[in-house]
Structures are given as structure tokens and as C-alpha cells.
Amino acid sequence: MLNPPFNPAEHQASTLYLPPGTWPTVLDCLCAHFRAISREQWLDRIARGRVLDASGAPISPFLAYKEGLRIHYFREVPNETPIPVQEAILYADEHLVVADKPHFLPVTPAGEYVEQTLLRRLIRTLDNPHLVPLHRIDRHTAGLVLFSANPDSRSAYQSLFPTRKIEKRYEAIARALPDLELPRVHKSRLVEGEPFFRMREGEGVSNTETLVDVCEKNGDLWRYALYPVTGKKHQLRVHMAALGAGICNDPFYPEVLNDALDDYANPLKLLAQSLRFADPLTGQERCFESRIHLDW
């Protein structure tokens, strides 16, 4: 039986199409393109089969350079700092994995995080390199994340999100808003902000929508139920700040806390609490709830 074609996304590999140049080998091109990575590091990766050609086969350090050649490589961060939190697998079958992500753990590799991510941890635990997250939540946010475990059924589950056939419920703890009529729908246009990692509300037609309700009151703090209709980056954090109730312990909104270090004792009080949808394969009603609880 023929092997399936190599899919770099399923193997968490990054892809580079070699740029114009006059390098004699692919190795020389990689060294010039990624100046922060030494030649010795690239040789080590190549020797360990961590640099692949378009078919997914390991390359030789003598492979001749050719403009436009597609190369796959696996990102590595030397001496990556462990993140002292533990995820939990709430459900797993041949098609779907549901995990409870703790605060501070990224979902996928980015920046200084590669192995210390929910995706890489689950791949190791379940011994399934085909795992792919079906959606994202912020590193600072805790709660439910769905993963596709099978490439054959992946598109069916992926379609739940753009077609809005999945109900997402979040909880947040923020200051009380006694003068605001709740529940209410907040709509706005989110655009890139400053610094680069922030979002802000801008002029124009709205591209985000959140239903905001209150589910528990505790003096000056309330527990809010948030139902995002759309799924823009930092949407809930920006919307709550815009309403005058920035989420407790948020290092980015309403203002950036300069040089804020991860404070594991005081995480962002935002939780992806539940997900509800009709299973696209069976029609069965699915409802998953996080086991994490936001303390006051």
C-alpha cells in the first residue's frame, strides 16, 4: 500500500521555499536565511532527520541549492524553559481529542515555545503525530481545546467553526458593572493595535460579536458568562475592557503591564468553560465542560 503524502502541518514542520541566491547547497542557504541558527546547529538537525525535502525525506548536507525548492524543518528552542502546569485529556477517540489547557501553556509552537506547548505534549502522550488543533485560545487563557486526531475526518470538524455550528461559553471574572444592562451583545471592529501583540477597537463595520451576561456576583467582582459569536484574537479581553471591566490579571488590557512576568499564582481570570455541538459524523449532541474553576 502506498504511503500517504507528507503533510508538514500534521507533523508540525515549518516550510520554507528557498529564496533567490547563489548558494552551492541548501545548507548554505539555510545558514544565510536563518542567521541566528549556527551552521553546526543545522548540521545537527540534518543528521537527526529534522530537515526534509518536499516529499518528507531527510535531506543531505550536500543537497544542491535550487531557487523555490520546498524544504520542511522542525523548529527547536535550545534549553527551553519548562512551564510548570499540567494539561488534562477529557475525551479521546479515533477522530477527536478534547483537552483542558491550563493558564500560561501555549496551544501550538510559537516564539520561544516549541516543546512546552499543549500540542506537543498531547502528541507525546497519545503517540499521535496527526493531532491538529481545531481552534485556538490564548496562552493566558485556560480551558477547552478541541483537536482533530484523524486526517480523514478533519474537515468535518473544522467546518464547525466557520459555519458557527459550535456554541462556545467562556467565564471571566472582572469588576462589577451595576450600571450596565445585562445580558447584552457587544459588537465592534477589531484591528491590530500597539504594540504588535495587542488588538483594539477601530472604526468601520463590526467584525466581532460577543454576548455578555452575569452569572454570579461577589461584591466588587462579578463572574461573567461570555458567548463569542466570532473568534477574533483577544476578542473577549478587548470587549470586556471596552465595557469598562477589564478581566482580572490581564497583562495586556486595558493597558500593557510592562515587563510582566508569568505569575502562576495570579492567572488571567478567563476560562473556555464549555463547548457544545452536533457531531458532524454521527449527529450526536456533544457537550464538553472544563474541570478548571476560576477562583475569586
N, C-alpha and C positions, 0 to 999 in steps of 0.2 A: 504494500500500500504506500502511496506517495505521502511524504511528509507535508503538512500544511505550510503555506508560505510564511516566512518570518515576518512577524508583526512587531516593530520596535516598541509600540505603545504597550503591548501586552507584556513585554519583557523589561519595561521601564528603562529603555535605552533612549538617549538623545540622538538626534540625527543632524548631520552636517553635510551640505552639498559643497564640495571643495571649491573655493573661490578662485578667480583668475590669478595666475602666478607662474613662476618658472622653477618651482622646487623639483628636485630629482625624484623624491619619494613622498608618499602620503605622510610618513613620519615627519619629514622636514616641514611639510605644510601644517600639520597639527601643532608642531612646536612654535611656528611663526604665528599661527592664528590664536593659540592659547598661551600667551607669554607667561602667565602666572604658573603654568604647569611645566616642570622641567623635562628635558629630553629623557632623563633617567626614569621619571615617573611614567612617561608614555611608553618607554621600552618595557617597563614592568607590567603595565596594563596589557600591552600587546602579548607579552609572554604568558599572561594569565587568561588570554582569550577574552579580554574586556573591550576590544576594538574589533568591529565586524564590518564586512562588506555588505552590499545591498541584499545579498541572499542570506545573510546571517552567519556566514562563515568567518572565523577569525582571520585577520589579515597577517601578512608577514611584515616585518620591519623594512623589507626591501621592496614592498609593493610600489610600483611606479605611480607617480602623481599624474592625474588627469583632471582637468577642469570639469566641474559638475559631477564628479564621482560621488556617489552617496555612501557615506560612512556612518555607522552607528557606534556609539561609545557609551559606556556606563559612567555616570558621574560618581566621583568619590571625594569625600572630605576627610583628609588625614586627621587623626586624633579628634574625631567628632565627639562633642561633649554629650554624655548620656542625659536623657530627660527623665527625671525620677518620678514618672507617673505610669499607671498601668491601664491599658485598654481592656475591654471585655467583649467577647463574642456572644451576642444574644441569640443569634439564629444562623444556621448554615445548612444549605442543601446544595445540590449539584448546580443550581442556577444562581442563587442569591446568598449573600452574606450580610448580616446586619451587625454592626459593631457599635459599642458605646465608647466614644472618644473622650478622654479626659482633657481638661484645660491644658493648654501650652503644647500639646502634641500636634504637629502639622499632619495634614491628611496625606500629602504627597511630597516627594523631594523638591526642595527649592532652597536657594541660597546656601546657608551653612548646614542645612538639614538634609540628609540622604537616608542613612540607615535608621536614624531616630525619627521615623515617621510612621503613621498608622498603617499605610500601605505596605511598607517593607516589613514591619512587624507581623502583619497578617500573612504575608506571603511565606515568611519563615514558619509561622505557627501552623498554617494549613497546608504547607508544601504545595502551593498552587501559584505558579508564576503568571497565570492568566487573570488574576484578580485586577479589576479596574474599578475605581470609584465612579458611581453614577452621578454624584453631585459633590459639592464641597461645602465645608463650613470653616470659618476662620480658625487659625491656630489658637486664638484666645478663647474661642467658644467651645463648650463641651456638648456632648450628646450624640445623637444617632447619625450614622453614615451608612448608606447602602452601597454594596459592592456587587458588581457582576462577577460571577465565578466561571462563566461558560461563554466563550465567544459566539457559540451558535444561537444563544438566546439573548445576547446582549442588547441588540437593537430594540427588542420588545420592551425591555425595562428602561432603556434610555429614553424611549418615546414618552414615558410618563411625565417627564419634567417639562419639555417644551409645550406639550398639549395640556398641561395643568390638570392632569388626572391624578395627582397626588396631593393630599392635604398635609401641610406641614404646620405643626404647632410648636412654638417656642415659648419659653418662660424667661422673664427678665425681672430683676429687682432694681428699682430706681426710686427716686424721691417721689413723694405723693403729688398728684395733680388734682386737687379738690375742685378747682375752678374749671376743669375741662370736662365736657360732656363725653362720657364713655358708655358703651363702645363707640368707636369712631374709625373711619377709614382715612388714612393719611396717604396722599398721592403727591409725588414730586418728581422732578427730573434730576437724576444723579449724574454728575460728571466728575472727571478726575480733579482732585484737589491738590493742595500743597501741604506738606511735602508729597512726594510721588505716591506714597502708600495710602494716602487718605482719599476719601470721596467727599463731595459736597453737593448741596442742592443748588441747581442753576436755573436759568430762565428757559422757557420752552415747554413743549408738550411733555407731560409726565411719562416716565418710563418705569416707575416703581409704584407699588401699591401694597399697603400693609393694613390689616385690621387689628386695632389695638383695643384690648379690654382689660379690666382689672379683675383678678380672681382672689386676691387676699390683701388685707390691709393690716399694717403693723406700725402704727404711729406715723412717723415722717417717711417711712418707706412702704411702698406697695409692691406686690408681686403682680406683674402684668402677663397676660396671655397675648402672644403675638402670632398672627396668621399671615405670613407673607404670601401674596398672590404671585409676585415676581421674585426673582432671585439674584439681584444685583449685589456686587461686592459691598460689604459693610452696610447693607440696606437697613437692617434693624437698628444698628448702632447710630446711623445718621438720623433716621426717623425719630427715634426716641430723644436724641439730643435736640432735634428741631422742635419737638413738642415741649421742651423745657425740662426733660427728665433724662439726662444722660445716664446710661446704665452704670451701676456702681462698679468701681475699679477699672473703668475703661481708660487705657493709656493713650488713646487716640482722639476721643471725642468727649465733650465738645472742644477740648484743647489737647494738644500733644504734650504729654509729660516727658520732658527732655531727659535722656539717659535713664529712662525707666527700665529697670531690670525685672525679669520674671519673678514675681512674688507668689510663690506657690501657696502661701497661707491666705492670700487675698486675690483670688482669680476674678476675672470678668464675670459678673453675675448674669450670664446669658447661657441658655441651655436649649439645644434642639431636643425637645421633650417627647414628641411623638410624630409618627408618620402613618398615614392611612391611605390605602389604595386598593383597587381591584387588581388581583394578579393577572397580568396580561396573558399568561399561559393557561391558567386554569379558570379564571373568573372568580376565584375565591377571594373574599374580603380579607385583607391583611391589615393588621394594626400592630405596630411595634411601639413600645414605650421605654424611655431611658430609665435606668436604675439610679442615675445620678440625681441628687437633690440639691437645690440651691439653698444654702443656709442664709439666714438673715445676717 
